[in-house]
Structure formats: C-alpha cells, structure tokens
Amino acid sequence: MASAGRRDAPEAPDFGILKRLARDQLIYLLEQLPGKKDLFIEADLMSPLDRIANVSILKQHEVDKLYKVESRPAAGASDQFCFLVRPRIRTMRYIADIVNADKMSGRSRKYKIIFSPQKFYACEMVLEEEGVFGDVTCDEWSFYLLPLDEDIISMELPEFFRDYFLPAQSSRGPAGGRSPLDQLHRSSPAVAELPVRPFRQGLWDRQMCQDTDYVTALCSQVVYEGLVDDTFRIKCGSVDFGPDVTSSDKSIKVLLNAQDKVFSQIRNEHFSSVFGFLSQKSRNLQAQYDRRRGMDIKQMKNFVSQELKGLKQEHRLLSLHIGACESIMKKKTKQDFQEMIKAEHSLLEGFDIRESTSFIEEHIDRQVSPIESLRLMCLLSITENGLIPKDYRSLKTQYLQSYGPEHLLTFHNLKRIGLLTEQVAGETLTAVESRVSKLVTDRAAGKITDAFNSLARKSNFRAISKKLGLIPRLDGEYDLKLPRDMAYVFSGAYVPLSCKIIEQVLERRGWQGLEEVVRLLNGHEFSVSDSAAEDSAAAEAQRVVLAVFLGGCTFSEMAALRFLGKERGCKFIFLTTAITSSARVMEAMTEARA
C-alpha cells in the first residue's frame, strides 16, 4: 500500500499515563478498605481491569478472592466485600441480596461499592428500597478512557449505542460533571497536540455519531483486523485464539497492537493480500535462521544473544496469524462469503434489488444465522430508505417463522432506531410537516417537526452517496494490493461515509460547501465554525487529528482513516465509546428491552 506521494505522519502522543492514572485511582479506592477483601467484578469490566491492574497488582493491595458479579461468595469468604460495578439496577439488587442474606445469617461484614464510571441516584434509591443503603459505602472510579493501542482510546462502554440511540432507554450515555475529553487533555502535556478548542468548535477534529453512518457498520469487514474481530471477537485489544489456530490443545490470549510486528503490517490490509504477505514473511524469517550456517563461534554467540529471541517471537506470532487466516477462510467458505459480499455490493449500488431480496429470503429459510439475516435486512432497508410494505411484512414473517416469535421485540427496536423500516405510502413526512406549519406558530411547528424526525429518521443514503461519491466509479478492476482510495476497506465498492466526511472537512478546512450533506444527514450531530482565522502555515503542517465516534467505531473505519492519514501526512487518533461491528449492533437490538 505504498505511495510515492505520501508524507510521513507525526508521532502519536503517549497515552500510557491514562492507564497509570486509572490504576492509581483504583488502588486508592481499594486501600480505603484496609485489610483482606474479596472483589466482585462486573463481567464487562473484567477485560478493561485486566489491562489496567492485573491480578498480581490486586493481590498486592490485599484483594484475596475474585468473583464475577452474579456469582455467590464462598463459605469461607472475607469479612470485607468490594463490588466494582456499572451503575445498573439489577446489579444493585444482586448486592442487596448478598447484604440481606448476611443479615439473616447474623454475619457481619463491611461492604464497599465502587461505581464505574460514576454512580447514579437511581442506584442509591434501589439500595435504600432494599434496606441496605446504610450498610454500604459508595464511591466512584472515574474510569473513562482506556488506551488500546498507540492510536486507539476506548471508553469501553458497549451499551452506549443501545442506551443513547434507542429511544426511551434508561441512560443517555456517560454523562458526568467532567468530559472524558477534558480528562484526555489534563492527563499529560504530551497530548497538547490535540487542542480542546478546535474540537469543541468542530474545526479539525470531528465528532461522529454511529447513527450518522449505519451502512458502514452493517457491511461485512474485509480488512484483516476486522475479520479477526468478526471471527474471534476482539475484546479490549486482545483475542483468544483457540486450538484450531494454535495447533495445540490450548487457547492463547494474544494482545493485538502495534507492538506485534506481524500484526501491525497486516492489520489494515485487505484480506486477499494477507496470505501473500505472510508467505513472504515466512521465507524471510527462514532466510534469517539459515544465516547460522557457516557462522564461527563468536558470530553464533552474537546471533543467539542479539537476534534469536526476536526471531523466535516473530516466528510464534507469524504462526498464530497464519492459523487465524486459515480459520477465517474455513468459516467464510462455509458461510458462502463471496455470495454475501456480492449481495451487499448490489444493495450499495442499488442494482438487482429483487435478486438481493431473494438472497436474503434464502438466507433466512436456510437458517444460516439470525444475526446475519437481520444485518442484510437492515442494509436493504437503509440503502432503499425503507422496505416497501409487502417486502417488509414478508421478510418479517419469514424471519419470525425461522428464528422464533421472541424476535418481535427486535423488530420493534430496529424500527424505533430507524434500522429496519417500512416506506410510508401516500403523503411524505415533508407534506405532513408543511400542513402542520400552516395551523400552528413557527416555533410550535418546529417542535412538531423535530418530533416527526425522531419518529421517522430518513437515511437519504442514495442522495448522500451521490453527493459525496461513496460508490467509486471503476475503470477496470480495483487493485486491492495497491489501493488508490479508502474504498479498498470494502473491496473497492464503498467508501465509509464517516471517513469521507472527515476527508472532506480536512480538505476544505471546515464545513463550507458541505451544507447540503449536513442537511441530508439531519444536521443534529454537527457544529459549524469559521475556519478562516486558521493560520495557513500551521494548517499545512503535520498534525494529529482526533476523531471521536459516539456509538462505536469499526476496524474498517480505522483502517480507512489510517490510509488517509498516510496519504495526507497526518496522524489519526480514534476516541470511541467502544469498538463495534455489524454483529454487535444487531446483538444490541436483540438484547434491548423496551
């Protein structure tokens, strides 16, 4: 993916201090409960905690036993319980049950609840209703930002997408007195290159919401890191490779980041290029091993002390990634992956819609995967601005017959969020708004219009796609080994909308000329500022660009923006509420409760 016109990107700031700050605060909170204590950890905090303070560190601060929240303490448990939890009602009831059970048995213990990232008044109310509020002490672990890699910072809030974008949910995201972005800037002078002022003004750094670009999240990932995530599920920057990858009877947990010399070179590559790279890497590695032949004793000593350890580590990583590629290939072959990609590309381009619909129906009838079937239906709906009523009823009926009537709530949630909707016959929403505006004042009409927009959010995919050129016009075959634009992350068929917007804003040094695009995107997520005052010399200099994704960022988007950064000589830092994918989006809708 080399290009002669590329400029060297600046170095990324060191975000390691964020981990140290989080670890120090947690240790301080644990030490407020002196002596031996048992720690109960919420399931979705286990992986982040492991990246910040592993078991040995917890043991150093007198944590005796570790329990997963929802499990019951052992008979010989400590006299002090500490609960590291998210602020959830069900978790409060679980804690109250433990406290009340101890009361009933006459057992005296100390209880401390550490909420992350903050406590909610509703949680305290539940503790009071259960009669245990006076028995516990509450505190907050203000853990907002976890560096997963040199350019990825995650808030590790996977439920943010569902809670924030699905109407009538209990939470509106990680609200609090302090912005996580403020914490990022206060953490170290090293992040001074990420100015708060331009971010808040929307000048260079760009805040993207997941509901602005559902299409990217719904498309199958074909870059290596995205496929590893889809196949093995990357959690907190690490992945468990099973026996089919390790060629042994054990699973191995592998940290995937820029420190992995093999992974760092293939993570952003289209999967079709990966096998060739790994094959060449294997030959190069063998050639380095073969250099031992003919060495004298001194040369052999230097080789063993200076190079052998690194070669063995690289050989181990190479073997793991080759095994991962083979496992991905087996799974995708079983899923008729090429046929699925073909159907997706037809939906993106707006061609052969009937054939694509038939493919989805066949997918449902064969019961290939409930998540994949939902994803394809949603992609059809978004790209066509809703399904015609006949198709909607038919697909819904077939889906419920194949996968069960319990998915009625799933369809309800998908409709509310705008992922799977029917085209409305007769009057358009605009006509209704126009009629309403004649009957009421302008201010009231505006409020009613906003209400209509929240109920029937339009995707406008075709208009946006045409306006921004999201579907590249190909002259001949797209070269995936030497891509010319960000579309390579979807095999040359589609440029991620979020990435294209960022490219345009950087190119224009602001939002001027993108007013029509903002209108088509419903405009709510964007703040516009005057970039005329920006010093031209500073603007042309190498810079670090902070891209904030609310609702989640996919590995495909990261790969695309890294490509853009190399082309333009800038460095992208990704700050996201969580890493997402089509499966995670669909699972959030199937698990959501009205």
N, C-alpha and C positions, 0 to 999 in steps of 0.2 A: 504493500500500500504506500510505497514511496512516491514522492512527487518533487520534481525539481524546483517548483515554485514555492515550496513550503518554507516557513520561517521557524526558527527554534522558539519553543514556548518557554515562558518563565517558569521557575521552580515554584511548586506549591508550598504554601506556608505549612509549618509543622503543627498539626492539631493534637499531638500526643498529650499536651497539657490538659486537654479536656478530660481524658481518661484519669489523669492524676488528680484533678480537682474532684471528679465524681468519686474516686476511690477514697480520698481523704475525708470527704464529707460523710460517706457511708461508715467509715471506721469511727469517726467522731460520734455518729449516732449509735453505733453498736456499743461503744465504750460508755455511753450513758447508762447502760445496763451492765454494771460491773459483775464479774464472775462468770461461771459457766452458763451458757444459754443454748437453747435449741432454736434454729432458724427455719421458719416456714416461708417458702418462696413461691410466688405465683408462677404458673407454667411459662407465660410469655416474658417473664423477667429473668428466667434461668440463663438463656443464651447471652443476653446483654451483661448479666452479672459475671458470667464466666470470662468475658472479655475485659472486665474492669477489675474484679477481685476474685481470683480463683480460690479453690478450697483451701489451699495451704495458707493463703493470706487470712481467710476467715478463721481458720484454726488458731492462727497466731493471736487473734483477738477473742479467744475463748468461746468460739462457736463450737459446740460439742457435736450435735447431730443436725443433719439437714433433712427437711421434709418438703415434699411438694404439697402446696395448698390443695385441699380436698382430702388428703390422707390423714389418718388419725395418729396421734402420738403413741409411742410405745409405752409399755407399763413402767419401765424404768426411766422415763423422760425427766429432763431437767426441771428445776424449780423456777426457771425463767423461760418464758416463751417470747420470741420476737417474730413478728409477721412482716415480711417485705411484700407489699401487695399493690395492685392497682386499686383506685377508688371505685369499687363495684359493690352493688347492693348485695349480690349473692355471696360475695366474699365476707362481708360484714356478718351475715347470718351464720356462715361457717365458723367464724371466730367466736361469735356469741354462743354457739352450741358448745364449743370447747370450754369456754369460761363457765357456762352454766352447768356443764357436766362435772367440772371440778368442784363447783359449789355444792352440788348434790352429794358428791362423794366425800366432802369435807377436806379436799385437797387445797392447800394454799400455794398460790404461785403469783409471780409478777408477770404482767403482760404488756408488751410494747408493740404498737402498730406503726410501721414506717410506710407512709403512702408515697408512691412514685407515679408521676412527678409532683403531685400535690393532693391534699385531702379535699373532699367535697363535704359541704354542710349536710347533704342528704345521707352520707355515710355515718356521720355523727348522730343524726336523727335515728337511724336504724339501731345503732348501738344503745341509744337511750331507750328506744321502744323495747328492746330485748332485755333491758335491765342490767346492762354491763358497762355502761359508759363510765361510771365511777371506778370501775375495776381496771381500766386500761389507760395507758398514756399514749398519746398520738403525736407523731412528728412527720416531717416531710423530707424525702430525699429528692431534691430538685434536679433530677437527672433528665436532661432534655436532649443532649447531643452526644452521640457515640461515633467516633471516627472508625469507619470500617476499612478504610484504605486511605492512601495519600490524597485522594480527591473525592472521597465519599463520606459524608456525615449523615447519619440517620438518627431520627428521633425514636425509632423503634416503637412506633405506635400503629400497628397493623389495623387496628379497629377504627382509626381516624377516618378512613374513606367511608365506611358504612355510617359511622356516627355523625359525620359532618354533612355528607351529601344526601343521605336518605332522610327525607323529612320526618319530623315527629320523633326523632331518636332522642335519647336521654341527654346526650352530650353534644356540645358544639366544638369539640376539639380541645387541644391542650391549652385552654385559657389560663391566664395567671397574671400576677402583678408584673412579671418581667417577661419580656420577649425572649425566646430562645436565641434569636439573632443578637440581642444585647449580650447574652452570655457568651456567644461566639466571639464578639468583639472585645469584651472585657478580659477574655481568657489569656491573651498573650499579645505583646507588641508585634509578634510575627504575623498576625492577621490584619495588620494595618492596611495591607493592600486591598482589603475587602471593605470599602468605605460604606458606613451605615447610611450616610446622606443620599448617595445615588440610589441605593437600594430602596429607600423609602419613597424617593421621588419616582422610581420606576425608570431611571435613566439608562444605566447599562445593565445592572443586574436585574434579572427577570423572575418574577414570581409566577409560576404556572400551576393551575388547578387541574386535577385529574379529569373533572367533568368538562373541561375545555376540549379534551382530546381523548375520547373513549376509544376511537378507532385504533390508535397505536397500541393501547393496552389489550385490545381484542385480537390483534394479528398474531399469528404464530411467529415466535422468535427463531431466527436462523443464524445469529451470531453465536459463537461458541459459549460464552458466559451465559447467555440467555437460555440456550439449550440445556446446559448443565443445571440451571435453576429449574427449568420445566421438568427435567427428568429426575433430579435428585433432591431438589428443593434446598437452595442455599439459605442458611439461617445465620444472621449476624456475621456474614462474611466467611462462614465456614460450611463445609459439606461433609456428610458421611458417605464415603464410598464403600459399598458392600462387597461381599466375596466375589461377585461377578466382575468387579473392577480390579480388586486387589490380587486376584488369582490365588487366594488363600481361603482359609475358613474364618477369617476375621474381617471385621469392618474397620476402616481407618477414618478418623476425623482429620480433614485437611483444611488449612487456612488458605483461602483464595485471595491473594492480593498481589501488589506489585513486587513484593519480595520473592515470590515464586517466579524464578527466571523463565520457566517454560510457559506457565500460565500467562504471565504479563505480555508475552509475544503473540499469543493466540486468542486472548480473551475477546478482542474486538473484531476478529476475523470472521468472515462468512464461513460457515461450516464446510463448504466444499473445498476451501483452501487449507483446512487444518491438517488433514491426513498427510498431504504433501509436505507441509512444514515439519510435522513430527517425524516423518520418514527421513527427511534430510538431516534433522537434528540428531536422529539416532545414528546415522552414518558418521556425522561429525564427531559425535561422542565416542564412537568405536575407534575412529582415527586417533583421537587423543589418548585412548587406552593403549593403542598399538605402538605409540611412541616409546613405550617402556622397552621394547625390543632393541637390543643393541646399546642400551644405556650402561655406563660404568657404575660402580658402587656409589660414587658421590652424586652423580646425576639421579640415580634411583632414590637416594636418600632425600634429595631436594624435591623430587616428584612426589614421594609419599608424604612429606611434611607440608608441602605447599599446595598441591593440586588434587591429590587422590580423594580427600574428604569431600571437596566441592564436586568432583566428578561423580562420586557415589550418590550424593544428594540429588544432583541433576538427573542421574540415571533413574533414581527412585521416582522422582516427580514425572519424568518422561513416561515411565511405565504406567503410572496412575492415569495420566491424561490419555494415553493410547487406550487403556482399558475403558476409560469413561467414554471415549469416542465410539468404541465397539459396542458398548452397552446402549448408547444413544441410537446408533444405527439399527440395532435389533428392535428397539422399541418403536422407532419411527417407521420401520418397514412393516411391522405388524399393524400399525395404525393407518396404513395407506397414506403416508405423509405427503407424497407428491400430489396425489389427487386432492387432498385437502388444501394444499398451497394453491393449486390451480383454481379451485373454487373460490378461495379468498381473493385471489388476484382478479377474478371475474367480477366479484362483488365490488372491489375497489374501483375498477374501471367502468362498472355499470354495464357490462356485456353479459349475455347469456344468463340473465337473471332467473329464467324458468329452469334452466339446467342446474343452476346453483341451488335453487329451491328444492329441486328433485334430489340433489346430492344430500342436502340436509335431512330430507324426509327418509332417505335410505339409511343415513347415519343413525337416525332415531329408531327406525324399525329394527336395525341390527343391534341396537342397544350397545353401541360401541363405547360411549362414555356420556353420562348425563351432563358433566361439566362442558365437554367439547361440543355437544349438541346445543346447549344453551348459548355458548360463545358464538357459534356460527349463526344462530337465530338473531342474536343481538347485533352482530356485524351486518347482517342483511337489513335489519331494522334501521340502524344508524345511517348506513350508506344510502338507503332509499327513503330516508326521512319518514320512517314508519312503514308497517306492512299494510297491504290492502286488507280490509276486514275478513275477506274469505280466507286468505292465506294465514292470517293471524289465528283465526278460530281453528283451522285445520291443523296447523303446526302445534298449537297448544293442546288440542285434543290428542294428537298422536303422542306428544311428549308425556302427557299425564297417563296415557294408557301404557306406555313403555316403562316409565320410571316411577309411577305411583302418584296418587292424588295428593299426597302430602306436599307436592311442589306447587300447589295452588298459591300458597303464600309467596313462593319465589317469584311467580309471575306478577303477583301484586306488587312486590318490591321493585321488580325490574321496570314495571310500568310507571311507578311513582318517581323513580330516579331518571326516567327517560331513556333507558337502555333498550327496552322492547315495547314498542307502542303500535297502535293502530293509526292509520291515516284517517282523518276525520272527513266524512262525506259532507257535501253541501258547503256551508259557509266556512270560510277560513277564520282563524283567530283574529287576523287583522280586521276583517269585516265586522266582527263582533265588537272589537275594541272601538272601531270608528262609530258604530251605532251608540255604544255606551257613552262615548265622549260628548255626543250631542245632548244627552239627557242630564249630565251632571257637570260640575265645575271641572276645570282643568286639573286642579290638584287631586280631586277625588278620582277623576278618570285615570290619572297617573298611577294611583294606588291600586285601582282595579286592574289596570294593565299589568302591573307587576305581579298581581295575584294570578292573572291568567298565565303569565310567563312561567311562574313557578309550577303551575299545574301541567303545562304543555310546552316544555322546552324543546325548541326545534334544533335539529343537528345542522341543517344547512350544509351538509357535507359536500355535495356536488358544487355548490357555488364557491365555497371556501377552497376546495380542491382546484378549481379552475383559476381562481383569483391568484393563488399562491404557487400554482404549478406543482402540486403534490404528486401527481402522476406523471413521471418523466416521459417525454416523447423519445422513443428509442429508434435510432438509426442503426439497424443491425443488432447483434447480440450484445447484451450487457456483460462487460468483463468484470466478474466478481473478484478476480485476483488483483486487478488494478482499477478499483472503482474511481469514478470521477465525481461522485457526489454522495450525499448521505443516504440516498435510496438503496445503497448496497445492503443496508441492515434488513431490508425486506426484499432481497433478491432483485433489486432494481425496479420494483413495482410501485413503491410508495415511499415518500419522504415523511417521516414523523412530523405531524403538524406542530407540536410543541417546539421541535428543533428548527423547523422552517421559520417560525415566528421569531425565535431568538436570533437566527441568522439575519433576518430582515431588520430587526431592531439594531443589531450591531452594525450592519451595513449602512443604515440610514442615520445612525447615531441618535435614535429616538423613534417616536411613533408617527412622525409626519409622513403622510402618504398611505398610512395603513388604517385610516378611519373606517373604510368600508369593511375591512377584515374584522376590526373590533366590533362593528355593528353586527356582522354575521355571527360573531362569537358571543352575542348577547351583552358584551361590554362590561359585565359586572366585575370581572377579575382584574381590570386594568386601570392603572393610574397613569396619566399622561403628564409629562413635564417638558419644559422648554430646554432643549439641549444646545441652544445657540451659544450660550455662555461657556460651553465646554472648550477648554483650550485645545486647539487643533494639534499642537505638538504632543501634548500629553495623551490626546485621544489616539494618536497613531502609535504611541509607544506600546511595548509589550504590556499586557495587563492580565490580571486574574479576574475572571468573571464568575460571580456566584449565581447559580441557577437554583431557585427554590421551588420544589414541587410539592404542592399540597394534595394529599390523597395517594401519593406514591409515584415512583419513577421506575421505569423498566430498564433492564440492562441494554435493550436495543437503543433506547434514547441516549443512554450514557455513551454507548459505542459511537452513535452518530455525532454527538457533540464533541467527543474526543477527536473524531475525524475532522470536524470543522475547526477545532482548536489548532490542530496541526497545520491545516491549510492557512489559517489566519495568524498563526504565531501567538495565540493566547492560550491560557490555561483555564479550563472549566473546573469549578468546584461544585459538587452536587450536594445540596442540602435537601433531604426529603423526609417526609413523615414515616416512610417505610419503603422498602423495595417491593414492587408489585409485579403482577403478571396477569394474564387472562384468567388463569385458574384461581388466583387469589381474589380477583374481582368477582368472579362467579360464585366462589365459596362464600364471600361476604354477603352476597344477596340470598343465598340458600340458608345461611345461618341467621340472618337478621330476623328480628321479631317486630311485628307492627306495634 
